[in-house]
């Protein structure tokens, strides 16, 4: 079912949609496309998925999604083999907190919305589904709207997070998991998250810190925990901390160290396989190391769960919230 046709006890999801360029209402045309109220912009709906990109401020182009839709490439034998190998090899990654944090988010968002209505949660950058997000998606008491900048198996709406195509205050919570490192202007994206949240709405965010480039040109920014907190200064903190620890950060560093010797795609693949076999055990230190203040300064990634507020938290208060180990110089 198209997201434009989905309804709930709170009405149709299509009622939340807005033009990403002007914020005007959209109406559905006879051919299924979405037309802005003034008739001056038309957005396609591809296989039931609206493509709502503000081309005036985005690096993405609607025509590229239309080209992709004309083809249905099947997975190659080599691709299937690579995925099978990847599935059976030990991982370098250990996300220590996501599942626990998503359970807390689900509990909080259900409590704040009351018993009569299903709370609506926007997932920015749904991709193939992040660690623990199924806690929300599979909860029938919560309505999730999954968006991404790419067409994918979970994408219900294609959009650029710099201009979210939704009405002000449309959601009770927003999830932004491993997305902000890939956007060109994270401050603007967080501003959009704040705009589409209802008063007192919740946000859950994860961002890498000590982690190498993993998205090519679309891997732009890193944040320490204190930087992560300041990014969400228009939110009261509920909980924050280390989501990927120093062991994970070290295993990634060793992988990229070996990768640096490679001069070909095959060489990089060998470095990846060797690293998975040789260094995956390092992440198992993280549940123990994660309790140390020094782990805050050496984290692979951090998380922030907060509640929307109107006034920004002061920089003095944000800096006072630092809980790492301080200077690395011996005293």
Buried (B, 14 or more C-beta within 10 A) or exposed (E): EBBBEBEEEBEEBBBBBBBBBBBEBBEBEEEEBBBBEEEEBEBBBBEEBBBBBBBEBBEBEBEEBEEEBEEEEEEEEEEEEEEEEEEEBEEBBBBBBBBEBBBBBBEBBBEBBEEEEBBBBBBBBBBEBBBBBEBBBEBEEBBBBBBBBEBBEBBBBBBBBBBBBBBEBBBBBBBBBBBBBBBBBBEBBBEBBBBBBBEEBBBBBBBBBBBBEEEEEEBBBBBBBBBBBBBBBBBEBBBBBBBBBBBBBBBBBBBBEBBEEBEEEEEBBBBBEBBBEBBBEBBEBBEEBBEBEEBBBBBBBBBBBBBBBEEEBEEEEBEEBBEBEEEEEEE
